[in-house]
């Protein structure tokens, strides 16, 4: 037979009333004991008689209120201690769910909202365990990947087919027009090639097949080389790269992989920073880490998109914009490479600038 649920507020009010009653009972008992003691032991002029005189001046009610109120607070604190334990149990249960432990259960028998929350956590754990065992997450991820790939591949492929079909079935095209359409089809084909390469890279990363070959690397030199190589890209977008790199910042890493991280960030800055004039690249050391920031002053990223910017399936406008042949997967790959090097990559954005920051551990002996 189901028990009738009480509310948390009702329980707290009951505990408050019990605390008041307990404190009142003890205070009254103390009053009666003192009263009986005075009658039998107090003599005129002794210490007990003087104390009784002081109590008489203060007033019995005021004196015992000074005892009653602290006792009531003390009993309320003691009687509510179990609820502190319940809060801790619920917090631990949620933490275990977040870390993937679906076996542990939260046991709370309070017959109020705390018990309902515990039951909901246990029910969520059972459902998550069932979903994982059935492979629902993996299947959903595969479905989402297929949908995203269909979206990414269809656009350039449609353009390639359309231009080639137009060239093949239109005999009135001049050589100049044919060359122009063929260049467009070639550019779209290269975009498809880049997409396939990035998907292959993602597959290798997901299955742990990428092994980082670490060797000493000067980050300042790497960034200087990349800024020089991408000079035509910046110039085409009306931008100038300003590099501020401290000398001899050395890390252990694989140069081609890290170059891919910073090249991706620089290309993003070039593609989305057209409203500004500069792309600022800074390299410094901080708390035993090498810190590289790439900032542009163009379109800003909405705050609600920032937490998902490096997700593989993120479909925000900035993440899936195909300006400049972007496949929309570069930031996901950049984050994976940074993590494989023991580092992190984050992004901040406001109306004035957008900044990507990469932190990597320094080589031993560097500060």
C-alpha positions as CSV (number, residue, x, y, z in Angstrom):
1,X,0.0,0.0,0.0
2,X,1.4,3.3,-1.0
3,X,2.3,5.8,1.7
4,X,0.8,9.3,1.5
5,X,3.6,11.7,0.5
6,X,4.3,14.7,2.7
7,X,5.9,17.8,1.4
8,X,9.4,18.9,2.4
9,X,8.0,22.1,3.8
10,X,5.6,20.2,6.0
11,X,8.5,18.1,7.4
12,X,10.5,21.2,8.1
13,X,7.6,22.8,9.9
14,X,7.2,19.6,11.9
15,X,10.9,19.6,12.9
16,X,10.7,23.3,13.8
17,X,7.7,22.6,16.1
18,X,9.4,19.6,17.6
19,X,12.5,21.8,18.3
20,X,10.4,24.4,20.0
21,X,8.5,21.8,22.1
22,X,11.7,20.1,23.2
23,X,13.4,23.4,24.1
24,X,10.3,24.5,26.0
25,X,10.1,21.2,27.9
26,X,13.8,21.4,28.9
27,X,13.5,25.1,29.9
28,X,10.4,24.4,32.0
29,X,12.2,21.4,33.6
30,X,15.2,23.7,34.4
31,X,12.8,26.3,35.9
32,X,11.1,23.7,38.1
33,X,14.5,22.3,39.3
34,X,15.8,25.8,40.1
35,X,12.6,26.7,41.9
36,X,12.7,23.7,44.0
37,X,16.4,24.2,44.8
38,X,15.9,27.8,45.9
39,X,13.1,26.8,48.2
40,X,15.2,24.2,50.0
41,X,18.7,25.7,49.9
42,X,18.6,29.5,49.5
43,X,19.3,31.5,52.7
44,X,19.1,35.3,53.2
45,X,22.4,36.9,52.2
46,X,24.1,33.9,50.7
47,X,25.2,33.5,47.0
48,X,22.1,31.7,45.9
49,X,19.9,34.4,47.4
50,X,21.8,37.1,45.6
51,X,21.5,35.2,42.3
52,X,17.7,34.9,42.9
53,X,17.6,38.6,43.4
54,X,19.3,39.2,40.1
55,X,16.9,36.8,38.3
56,X,14.0,38.7,40.0
57,X,15.2,42.0,38.6
58,X,15.8,40.6,35.1
59,X,12.5,38.8,35.1
60,X,11.9,35.1,35.0
61,X,10.4,35.2,31.5
62,X,13.4,37.1,30.0
63,X,15.9,34.9,31.7
64,X,14.3,31.7,30.5
65,X,13.9,33.1,27.0
66,X,17.7,33.4,26.9
67,X,17.8,29.7,27.6
68,X,14.8,28.7,25.4
69,X,15.8,30.3,22.1
70,X,19.4,29.0,21.9
71,X,18.1,25.5,22.8
72,X,15.4,25.7,20.1
73,X,18.0,26.7,17.5
74,X,20.4,23.9,18.7
75,X,17.6,21.3,18.5
76,X,16.5,22.5,15.0
77,X,20.1,22.2,13.8
78,X,20.4,18.7,15.2
79,X,17.0,17.5,13.9
80,X,17.8,18.8,10.3
81,X,21.2,17.1,10.1
82,X,19.8,14.1,8.2
83,X,18.7,16.5,5.4
84,X,22.3,17.6,4.9
85,X,23.1,13.9,4.4
86,X,20.3,13.6,1.9
87,X,21.6,16.6,-0.1
88,X,25.0,14.9,-0.2
89,X,23.6,11.6,-1.3
90,X,21.7,13.2,-4.1
91,X,24.8,15.2,-5.2
92,X,26.9,12.0,-5.2
93,X,24.2,10.1,-7.2
94,X,24.1,12.8,-9.9
95,X,27.9,12.9,-10.0
96,X,28.0,9.1,-10.5
97,X,25.5,9.3,-13.3
98,X,27.6,12.1,-15.0
99,X,30.7,9.9,-14.7
100,X,29.0,6.9,-16.3
101,X,28.3,4.8,-13.2
102,X,24.7,3.6,-13.7
103,X,24.8,0.8,-11.1
104,X,24.9,2.7,-7.9
105,X,21.5,3.6,-6.3
106,X,20.5,6.5,-4.0
107,X,18.5,5.3,-1.0
108,X,16.5,8.0,0.8
109,X,13.4,7.2,2.9
110,X,11.9,10.5,3.9
111,X,8.4,10.2,2.3
112,X,8.8,13.7,0.7
113,X,10.4,15.4,-2.3
114,X,13.9,14.0,-1.4
115,X,12.6,10.5,-1.8
116,X,11.0,11.4,-5.1
117,X,14.3,12.9,-6.4
118,X,16.2,9.7,-5.3
119,X,13.7,7.5,-7.2
120,X,14.1,9.7,-10.3
121,X,17.9,9.4,-10.1
122,X,17.7,5.7,-9.8
123,X,15.2,5.4,-12.6
124,X,17.4,7.6,-14.8
125,X,20.4,5.4,-14.1
126,X,18.4,2.3,-15.1
127,X,17.3,3.9,-18.4
128,X,20.8,5.1,-19.2
129,X,22.2,1.7,-18.5
130,X,19.6,0.0,-20.7
131,X,20.3,2.6,-23.5
132,X,24.0,2.0,-23.3
133,X,23.6,-1.8,-23.4
134,X,21.3,-1.5,-26.4
135,X,23.8,0.8,-28.2
136,X,21.2,3.5,-28.6
137,X,23.8,6.3,-28.2
138,X,26.1,4.8,-30.8
139,X,23.3,4.3,-33.2
140,X,22.0,7.8,-32.7
141,X,25.5,9.2,-33.3
142,X,25.9,7.2,-36.5
143,X,22.5,8.4,-37.7
144,X,23.5,12.0,-36.9
145,X,26.9,11.5,-38.7
146,X,25.1,10.2,-41.8
147,X,22.8,13.2,-41.8
148,X,25.7,15.7,-41.4
149,X,27.7,14.0,-44.1
150,X,24.8,14.0,-46.5
151,X,24.5,17.8,-45.9
152,X,28.2,18.5,-46.2
153,X,28.8,16.3,-49.3
154,X,25.6,17.1,-51.2
155,X,26.2,20.8,-51.7
156,X,29.7,20.7,-53.4
157,X,28.8,17.5,-55.2
158,X,25.6,19.1,-56.7
159,X,27.7,22.0,-57.9
160,X,30.3,19.8,-59.5
161,X,27.7,17.7,-61.3
162,X,25.8,20.8,-62.4
163,X,28.8,22.6,-63.9
164,X,30.1,19.5,-65.6
165,X,26.7,18.7,-67.0
166,X,26.4,22.3,-68.3
167,X,29.8,22.0,-70.0
168,X,29.0,18.7,-71.6
169,X,25.6,19.6,-73.0
170,X,26.1,23.2,-74.0
171,X,28.0,23.5,-77.3
172,X,27.7,27.3,-77.3
173,X,30.1,27.9,-74.4
174,X,33.2,29.9,-75.2
175,X,36.6,28.4,-74.1
176,X,36.8,31.1,-71.4
177,X,33.5,30.2,-69.9
178,X,34.3,26.5,-70.1
179,X,37.5,27.2,-68.2
180,X,35.7,29.2,-65.6
181,X,33.1,26.5,-65.0
182,X,35.8,23.8,-64.9
183,X,37.7,25.9,-62.3
184,X,34.6,26.1,-60.1
185,X,34.0,22.4,-60.4
186,X,37.7,21.7,-59.6
187,X,37.4,24.0,-56.5
188,X,34.3,22.1,-55.3
189,X,36.0,18.8,-55.9
190,X,39.0,19.8,-53.8
191,X,36.5,20.7,-51.0
192,X,35.1,17.2,-51.3
193,X,38.6,15.8,-51.1
194,X,39.3,17.9,-47.9
195,X,36.0,16.7,-46.4
196,X,36.9,13.0,-47.0
197,X,40.4,13.5,-45.5
198,X,39.0,15.2,-42.4
199,X,36.4,12.4,-41.9
200,X,39.2,9.9,-42.2
201,X,41.2,11.8,-39.6
202,X,38.2,11.8,-37.3
203,X,37.7,8.1,-37.7
204,X,41.4,7.5,-36.8
205,X,41.1,9.7,-33.7
206,X,37.9,8.1,-32.5
207,X,39.4,4.6,-32.7
208,X,42.7,5.7,-31.1
209,X,44.8,5.0,-34.2
210,X,46.6,8.4,-34.1
211,X,49.9,8.1,-32.3
212,X,51.6,11.4,-31.5
213,X,55.3,11.4,-32.3
214,X,56.6,14.0,-29.8
215,X,59.8,15.9,-30.4
216,X,61.1,19.4,-29.3
217,X,59.3,22.2,-31.1
218,X,59.6,25.9,-31.0
219,X,56.1,27.3,-31.0
220,X,57.2,30.8,-32.0
221,X,58.9,29.5,-35.1
222,X,55.9,27.4,-36.0
223,X,53.5,30.3,-35.7
224,X,55.8,32.6,-37.7
225,X,56.0,30.1,-40.5
226,X,52.2,29.6,-40.6
227,X,51.6,33.4,-40.7
228,X,54.0,33.7,-43.6
229,X,52.4,30.8,-45.5
230,X,48.9,32.2,-45.0
231,X,49.9,35.8,-46.0
232,X,48.0,35.5,-49.3
233,X,44.9,34.4,-47.5
234,X,45.0,37.3,-45.1
235,X,45.7,39.8,-47.9
236,X,42.8,38.4,-50.0
237,X,40.5,39.1,-47.0
238,X,41.9,42.5,-46.3
239,X,43.6,41.5,-43.1
240,X,47.0,41.7,-41.5
241,X,48.4,39.1,-39.1
242,X,50.2,40.6,-36.1
243,X,52.4,38.0,-34.4
244,X,53.7,38.6,-30.8
245,X,55.6,35.5,-29.8
246,X,58.1,35.2,-26.9
247,X,61.4,33.7,-27.9
248,X,62.3,30.0,-27.4
249,X,59.0,28.7,-26.1
250,X,59.5,24.9,-26.5
251,X,57.1,22.1,-26.2
252,X,57.1,18.4,-27.0
253,X,54.7,17.6,-29.8
254,X,54.2,16.5,-33.4
255,X,54.8,19.5,-35.7
256,X,52.4,18.6,-38.5
257,X,49.5,17.9,-36.2
258,X,50.0,21.1,-34.2
259,X,50.4,23.1,-37.4
260,X,47.0,21.8,-38.4
261,X,45.5,23.2,-35.2
262,X,46.9,26.7,-35.6
263,X,46.4,26.7,-39.4
264,X,42.7,25.9,-38.7
265,X,42.4,28.8,-36.2
266,X,44.2,31.2,-38.5
267,X,42.0,30.2,-41.4
268,X,38.9,30.7,-39.3
269,X,40.2,34.1,-38.2
270,X,40.8,35.0,-41.9
271,X,37.3,33.8,-43.0
272,X,35.3,35.4,-40.2
273,X,37.4,38.5,-39.3
274,X,36.8,40.5,-42.4
275,X,35.0,43.3,-40.5
276,X,38.3,44.1,-38.7
277,X,41.8,44.9,-39.9
278,X,44.0,42.6,-37.9
279,X,44.4,39.0,-36.7
280,X,46.4,39.1,-33.5
281,X,48.5,36.0,-32.7
282,X,50.1,35.9,-29.3
283,X,52.4,33.2,-27.8
284,X,53.6,33.3,-24.2
285,X,54.2,31.1,-21.2
286,X,51.9,31.0,-18.1
287,X,52.0,28.7,-15.1
288,X,54.1,26.0,-16.8
289,X,52.1,26.1,-20.0
290,X,52.6,27.6,-23.5
291,X,49.6,29.8,-24.3
292,X,48.7,30.6,-27.9
293,X,45.8,32.9,-28.7
294,X,44.4,33.8,-32.1
295,X,42.0,36.8,-32.1
296,X,40.0,38.4,-34.9
297,X,37.7,41.4,-34.8
298,X,35.0,40.3,-37.2
299,X,31.6,38.6,-36.6
300,X,31.1,37.5,-33.1
301,X,29.9,34.0,-32.0
302,X,26.6,34.0,-30.0
303,X,27.2,33.1,-26.3
304,X,24.8,30.1,-26.5
305,X,26.9,28.5,-29.3
306,X,30.3,28.7,-27.5
307,X,29.9,25.6,-25.3
308,X,29.2,23.5,-28.5
309,X,31.7,25.1,-30.8
310,X,34.1,22.1,-30.8
311,X,31.4,19.4,-31.0
312,X,31.5,17.2,-34.0
313,X,27.8,17.4,-34.6
314,X,27.3,21.1,-33.8
315,X,25.1,22.8,-36.4
316,X,25.4,26.4,-35.4
317,X,25.7,29.0,-38.1
318,X,29.3,29.8,-37.5
319,X,30.4,26.2,-37.1
320,X,28.7,25.0,-40.4
321,X,29.5,28.0,-42.5
322,X,31.2,26.9,-45.7
323,X,33.0,30.1,-46.4
324,X,36.4,29.6,-48.0
325,X,35.8,25.8,-48.4
326,X,35.4,25.1,-44.7
327,X,34.0,21.6,-44.0
328,X,32.8,22.5,-40.5
329,X,34.9,19.7,-38.9
330,X,38.2,21.6,-38.3
331,X,37.6,22.7,-34.8
332,X,36.6,19.2,-33.7
333,X,39.9,17.9,-35.1
334,X,41.8,20.8,-33.6
335,X,40.4,20.0,-30.1
336,X,41.3,16.3,-30.5
337,X,44.9,17.1,-31.4
338,X,45.3,19.6,-28.5
339,X,43.9,17.0,-26.1
340,X,46.3,14.3,-27.5
341,X,49.1,16.7,-26.7
342,X,47.9,17.1,-23.1
343,X,46.5,20.5,-23.8
344,X,43.2,22.4,-24.1
345,X,41.5,24.7,-26.6
346,X,38.8,27.2,-25.7
347,X,37.0,30.1,-27.3
348,X,35.6,33.4,-26.1
349,X,33.6,36.0,-28.1
350,X,31.9,39.3,-27.7
351,X,30.9,42.2,-29.9
352,X,34.5,43.4,-30.2
353,X,36.5,40.3,-30.8
354,X,36.6,36.5,-31.0
355,X,39.6,34.7,-29.4
356,X,40.7,31.1,-29.5
357,X,43.2,30.0,-26.9
358,X,45.3,26.9,-27.0
359,X,47.2,25.8,-23.9
360,X,50.0,23.1,-24.1
361,X,52.4,21.8,-21.5
362,X,55.9,23.1,-21.8
363,X,58.8,20.8,-22.4
364,X,60.7,19.7,-19.2
365,X,63.0,22.3,-18.0
366,X,61.1,25.2,-19.6
367,X,59.4,27.9,-17.5
